[in-house]
Amino acid sequence: MTLHADVRDNAAQSRYELTVDGATAVAVYELRDGEIVFTHTEVPKSLSGQGVASALAKGALEDVRARGLKAVPLCSFFAGFIERHPEFHDLVR
């Protein structure tokens, strides 16, 4: 699934978004000194079980890396995703 390429940062609302079939999954964050603190992830029921949350996390974390920032996974989904994907371990302070 290459949905992670469609993840966009909605800085005005402090969240990453991924829209699929008209429904939008979001990863809410707080931007702090050199860090993006992920606080909440929400996926509409219509998208549940399709890997949308994982694609959202991957796209968001790739953006964190591209921006030279660190990730702070307060959200349990992001914490679990990073734990299962060693390629993102270096992003956590």
Rosetta constraint file for C-alpha pairs under 8 A:
AtomPair CA 1 CA 51 HARMONIC 7.96 0.50
AtomPair CA 1 CA 55 HARMONIC 7.64 0.50
AtomPair CA 2 CA 6 HARMONIC 7.97 0.50
AtomPair CA 2 CA 55 HARMONIC 7.41 0.50
AtomPair CA 3 CA 7 HARMONIC 7.16 0.50
AtomPair CA 3 CA 18 HARMONIC 7.82 0.50
AtomPair CA 3 CA 52 HARMONIC 7.46 0.50
AtomPair CA 3 CA 55 HARMONIC 5.67 0.50
AtomPair CA 3 CA 56 HARMONIC 7.64 0.50
AtomPair CA 4 CA 18 HARMONIC 7.90 0.50
AtomPair CA 4 CA 55 HARMONIC 4.49 0.50
AtomPair CA 4 CA 56 HARMONIC 5.75 0.50
AtomPair CA 4 CA 57 HARMONIC 7.77 0.50
AtomPair CA 4 CA 58 HARMONIC 5.95 0.50
AtomPair CA 4 CA 59 HARMONIC 4.36 0.50
AtomPair CA 4 CA 60 HARMONIC 7.90 0.50
AtomPair CA 5 CA 59 HARMONIC 6.21 0.50
AtomPair CA 6 CA 18 HARMONIC 6.31 0.50
AtomPair CA 6 CA 19 HARMONIC 7.85 0.50
AtomPair CA 6 CA 59 HARMONIC 7.61 0.50
AtomPair CA 7 CA 16 HARMONIC 6.58 0.50
AtomPair CA 7 CA 17 HARMONIC 5.59 0.50
AtomPair CA 7 CA 18 HARMONIC 4.82 0.50
AtomPair CA 7 CA 19 HARMONIC 7.90 0.50
AtomPair CA 7 CA 55 HARMONIC 7.88 0.50
AtomPair CA 7 CA 56 HARMONIC 6.06 0.50
AtomPair CA 7 CA 59 HARMONIC 5.45 0.50
AtomPair CA 7 CA 60 HARMONIC 6.78 0.50
AtomPair CA 8 CA 16 HARMONIC 5.55 0.50
AtomPair CA 8 CA 17 HARMONIC 5.38 0.50
AtomPair CA 8 CA 18 HARMONIC 6.66 0.50
AtomPair CA 8 CA 59 HARMONIC 7.96 0.50
AtomPair CA 8 CA 60 HARMONIC 7.77 0.50
AtomPair CA 9 CA 14 HARMONIC 7.64 0.50
AtomPair CA 9 CA 15 HARMONIC 6.10 0.50
AtomPair CA 9 CA 16 HARMONIC 4.41 0.50
AtomPair CA 9 CA 17 HARMONIC 6.38 0.50
AtomPair CA 9 CA 60 HARMONIC 7.67 0.50
AtomPair CA 10 CA 14 HARMONIC 6.00 0.50
AtomPair CA 10 CA 15 HARMONIC 5.37 0.50
AtomPair CA 10 CA 16 HARMONIC 5.72 0.50
AtomPair CA 10 CA 17 HARMONIC 6.81 0.50
AtomPair CA 11 CA 15 HARMONIC 6.32 0.50
AtomPair CA 11 CA 16 HARMONIC 7.87 0.50
AtomPair CA 14 CA 28 HARMONIC 6.04 0.50
AtomPair CA 14 CA 29 HARMONIC 5.57 0.50
AtomPair CA 14 CA 30 HARMONIC 6.45 0.50
AtomPair CA 14 CA 31 HARMONIC 7.71 0.50
AtomPair CA 15 CA 26 HARMONIC 6.25 0.50
AtomPair CA 15 CA 27 HARMONIC 5.32 0.50
AtomPair CA 15 CA 28 HARMONIC 4.23 0.50
AtomPair CA 15 CA 29 HARMONIC 5.56 0.50
AtomPair CA 16 CA 26 HARMONIC 5.58 0.50
AtomPair CA 16 CA 27 HARMONIC 5.09 0.50
AtomPair CA 16 CA 28 HARMONIC 6.53 0.50
AtomPair CA 16 CA 29 HARMONIC 7.88 0.50
AtomPair CA 16 CA 56 HARMONIC 7.45 0.50
AtomPair CA 16 CA 60 HARMONIC 6.38 0.50
AtomPair CA 17 CA 24 HARMONIC 6.42 0.50
AtomPair CA 17 CA 25 HARMONIC 5.74 0.50
AtomPair CA 17 CA 26 HARMONIC 4.64 0.50
AtomPair CA 17 CA 27 HARMONIC 6.59 0.50
AtomPair CA 17 CA 56 HARMONIC 7.08 0.50
AtomPair CA 18 CA 24 HARMONIC 5.50 0.50
AtomPair CA 18 CA 25 HARMONIC 5.27 0.50
AtomPair CA 18 CA 26 HARMONIC 6.57 0.50
AtomPair CA 18 CA 52 HARMONIC 7.74 0.50
AtomPair CA 18 CA 56 HARMONIC 6.09 0.50
AtomPair CA 19 CA 23 HARMONIC 5.39 0.50
AtomPair CA 19 CA 24 HARMONIC 4.13 0.50
AtomPair CA 19 CA 25 HARMONIC 6.28 0.50
AtomPair CA 20 CA 24 HARMONIC 6.36 0.50
AtomPair CA 20 CA 47 HARMONIC 7.59 0.50
AtomPair CA 23 CA 44 HARMONIC 6.69 0.50
AtomPair CA 23 CA 46 HARMONIC 7.52 0.50
AtomPair CA 23 CA 47 HARMONIC 7.44 0.50
AtomPair CA 24 CA 43 HARMONIC 7.11 0.50
AtomPair CA 24 CA 44 HARMONIC 6.90 0.50
AtomPair CA 25 CA 41 HARMONIC 7.59 0.50
AtomPair CA 25 CA 42 HARMONIC 5.66 0.50
AtomPair CA 25 CA 43 HARMONIC 4.39 0.50
AtomPair CA 25 CA 44 HARMONIC 6.23 0.50
AtomPair CA 25 CA 52 HARMONIC 7.39 0.50
AtomPair CA 25 CA 53 HARMONIC 7.12 0.50
AtomPair CA 25 CA 56 HARMONIC 7.49 0.50
AtomPair CA 26 CA 41 HARMONIC 5.69 0.50
AtomPair CA 26 CA 42 HARMONIC 5.34 0.50
AtomPair CA 26 CA 43 HARMONIC 6.60 0.50
AtomPair CA 26 CA 56 HARMONIC 7.55 0.50
AtomPair CA 27 CA 38 HARMONIC 6.85 0.50
AtomPair CA 27 CA 39 HARMONIC 7.56 0.50
AtomPair CA 27 CA 40 HARMONIC 5.74 0.50
AtomPair CA 27 CA 41 HARMONIC 4.33 0.50
AtomPair CA 27 CA 42 HARMONIC 6.51 0.50
AtomPair CA 27 CA 56 HARMONIC 7.36 0.50
AtomPair CA 27 CA 57 HARMONIC 7.58 0.50
AtomPair CA 28 CA 38 HARMONIC 5.96 0.50
AtomPair CA 28 CA 39 HARMONIC 5.73 0.50
AtomPair CA 28 CA 40 HARMONIC 5.13 0.50
AtomPair CA 28 CA 41 HARMONIC 6.22 0.50
AtomPair CA 29 CA 36 HARMONIC 6.25 0.50
AtomPair CA 29 CA 37 HARMONIC 5.23 0.50
AtomPair CA 29 CA 38 HARMONIC 4.34 0.50
AtomPair CA 29 CA 39 HARMONIC 5.43 0.50
AtomPair CA 29 CA 40 HARMONIC 7.17 0.50
AtomPair CA 30 CA 36 HARMONIC 5.82 0.50
AtomPair CA 30 CA 37 HARMONIC 5.05 0.50
AtomPair CA 30 CA 38 HARMONIC 6.63 0.50
AtomPair CA 30 CA 39 HARMONIC 7.35 0.50
AtomPair CA 31 CA 35 HARMONIC 6.00 0.50
AtomPair CA 31 CA 36 HARMONIC 4.73 0.50
AtomPair CA 31 CA 37 HARMONIC 6.29 0.50
AtomPair CA 32 CA 36 HARMONIC 6.19 0.50
AtomPair CA 32 CA 37 HARMONIC 7.26 0.50
AtomPair CA 34 CA 68 HARMONIC 7.88 0.50
AtomPair CA 34 CA 69 HARMONIC 5.13 0.50
AtomPair CA 34 CA 70 HARMONIC 6.33 0.50
AtomPair CA 35 CA 69 HARMONIC 5.33 0.50
AtomPair CA 35 CA 70 HARMONIC 4.65 0.50
AtomPair CA 35 CA 71 HARMONIC 5.64 0.50
AtomPair CA 35 CA 72 HARMONIC 6.80 0.50
AtomPair CA 36 CA 64 HARMONIC 7.32 0.50
AtomPair CA 36 CA 69 HARMONIC 6.99 0.50
AtomPair CA 36 CA 70 HARMONIC 6.29 0.50
AtomPair CA 36 CA 71 HARMONIC 5.06 0.50
AtomPair CA 36 CA 72 HARMONIC 6.10 0.50
AtomPair CA 37 CA 71 HARMONIC 5.97 0.50
AtomPair CA 37 CA 72 HARMONIC 4.49 0.50
AtomPair CA 37 CA 73 HARMONIC 6.08 0.50
AtomPair CA 37 CA 74 HARMONIC 6.68 0.50
AtomPair CA 38 CA 71 HARMONIC 7.29 0.50
AtomPair CA 38 CA 72 HARMONIC 6.06 0.50
AtomPair CA 38 CA 73 HARMONIC 5.09 0.50
AtomPair CA 38 CA 74 HARMONIC 5.65 0.50
AtomPair CA 38 CA 75 HARMONIC 5.67 0.50
AtomPair CA 38 CA 78 HARMONIC 7.13 0.50
AtomPair CA 39 CA 73 HARMONIC 7.03 0.50
AtomPair CA 39 CA 74 HARMONIC 5.22 0.50
AtomPair CA 39 CA 75 HARMONIC 4.63 0.50
AtomPair CA 40 CA 74 HARMONIC 7.76 0.50
AtomPair CA 40 CA 75 HARMONIC 5.06 0.50
AtomPair CA 40 CA 76 HARMONIC 7.95 0.50
AtomPair CA 41 CA 53 HARMONIC 7.64 0.50
AtomPair CA 41 CA 75 HARMONIC 6.86 0.50
AtomPair CA 41 CA 77 HARMONIC 6.90 0.50
AtomPair CA 41 CA 78 HARMONIC 7.83 0.50
AtomPair CA 42 CA 53 HARMONIC 7.87 0.50
AtomPair CA 43 CA 47 HARMONIC 6.51 0.50
AtomPair CA 43 CA 48 HARMONIC 6.55 0.50
AtomPair CA 43 CA 52 HARMONIC 7.46 0.50
AtomPair CA 43 CA 53 HARMONIC 6.52 0.50
AtomPair CA 44 CA 48 HARMONIC 6.55 0.50
AtomPair CA 47 CA 52 HARMONIC 6.67 0.50
AtomPair CA 48 CA 52 HARMONIC 7.29 0.50
AtomPair CA 51 CA 55 HARMONIC 6.22 0.50
AtomPair CA 52 CA 56 HARMONIC 6.06 0.50
AtomPair CA 53 CA 57 HARMONIC 6.14 0.50
AtomPair CA 54 CA 58 HARMONIC 6.07 0.50
AtomPair CA 54 CA 81 HARMONIC 7.18 0.50
AtomPair CA 55 CA 59 HARMONIC 6.09 0.50
AtomPair CA 56 CA 60 HARMONIC 6.07 0.50
AtomPair CA 57 CA 61 HARMONIC 6.00 0.50
AtomPair CA 57 CA 78 HARMONIC 6.63 0.50
AtomPair CA 57 CA 81 HARMONIC 7.37 0.50
AtomPair CA 58 CA 62 HARMONIC 6.06 0.50
AtomPair CA 59 CA 63 HARMONIC 6.32 0.50
AtomPair CA 60 CA 64 HARMONIC 6.28 0.50
AtomPair CA 61 CA 65 HARMONIC 6.24 0.50
AtomPair CA 61 CA 71 HARMONIC 7.48 0.50
AtomPair CA 61 CA 88 HARMONIC 7.32 0.50
AtomPair CA 61 CA 91 HARMONIC 8.00 0.50
AtomPair CA 62 CA 66 HARMONIC 6.18 0.50
AtomPair CA 63 CA 67 HARMONIC 6.10 0.50
AtomPair CA 64 CA 68 HARMONIC 6.37 0.50
AtomPair CA 64 CA 69 HARMONIC 5.34 0.50
AtomPair CA 64 CA 70 HARMONIC 6.58 0.50
AtomPair CA 64 CA 71 HARMONIC 6.90 0.50
AtomPair CA 64 CA 91 HARMONIC 7.84 0.50
AtomPair CA 65 CA 69 HARMONIC 6.00 0.50
AtomPair CA 65 CA 70 HARMONIC 7.32 0.50
AtomPair CA 65 CA 91 HARMONIC 6.93 0.50
AtomPair CA 69 CA 91 HARMONIC 7.43 0.50
AtomPair CA 70 CA 91 HARMONIC 4.87 0.50
AtomPair CA 70 CA 92 HARMONIC 5.70 0.50
AtomPair CA 70 CA 93 HARMONIC 6.30 0.50
AtomPair CA 71 CA 91 HARMONIC 5.48 0.50
AtomPair CA 71 CA 92 HARMONIC 5.10 0.50
AtomPair CA 71 CA 93 HARMONIC 7.08 0.50
AtomPair CA 72 CA 92 HARMONIC 6.06 0.50
AtomPair CA 72 CA 93 HARMONIC 7.18 0.50
AtomPair CA 73 CA 78 HARMONIC 5.36 0.50
AtomPair CA 73 CA 79 HARMONIC 4.94 0.50
AtomPair CA 73 CA 92 HARMONIC 7.85 0.50
AtomPair CA 74 CA 78 HARMONIC 7.40 0.50
AtomPair CA 74 CA 79 HARMONIC 6.78 0.50
AtomPair CA 75 CA 79 HARMONIC 6.25 0.50
AtomPair CA 76 CA 80 HARMONIC 6.14 0.50
AtomPair CA 77 CA 81 HARMONIC 6.06 0.50
AtomPair CA 78 CA 82 HARMONIC 6.07 0.50
AtomPair CA 79 CA 83 HARMONIC 6.18 0.50
AtomPair CA 80 CA 84 HARMONIC 6.22 0.50
AtomPair CA 81 CA 85 HARMONIC 6.21 0.50
AtomPair CA 82 CA 86 HARMONIC 6.73 0.50
AtomPair CA 82 CA 88 HARMONIC 5.84 0.50
AtomPair CA 82 CA 89 HARMONIC 6.30 0.50
AtomPair CA 83 CA 89 HARMONIC 7.23 0.50
AtomPair CA 85 CA 89 HARMONIC 7.24 0.50
AtomPair CA 88 CA 92 HARMONIC 7.57 0.50
